[in-house]
Amino acid sequence: MIEVSIFFDEDDQYQDQPMAEYLMYYLMHHKINGASVFSAKMGFGHKHHLHKPGRIGAGDERPLMLVFIDDEIKVQSVLPHIKEVLKEGLVVLNEVTTL
């Protein structure tokens, strides 16, 4: 089994739709076993800009992480499109054992 973690920002969009929502529906359509989106309190990426939403006057978007796990064939079938729609962000794959 492969675990995929996708890191992106809350305000990221694809075709005028929030990226998190788009990716969840995309994964559901491709019958991925399950996925979850997690929201972070703060974070930073390759530009080293600290995203810390909630401060007065802060316009920072919340960092998000979408995680899904499935067999390698199904993961490899959805990854090309995910890489295509994710303009900025990070995709991490880990081999995992499920119980």
Helices and strands as residue ranges (DSSP letters): E 2-9, E 13-14, E 17-18, H 19-29, E 35-39, E 63-70, H 72-85, E 90-95
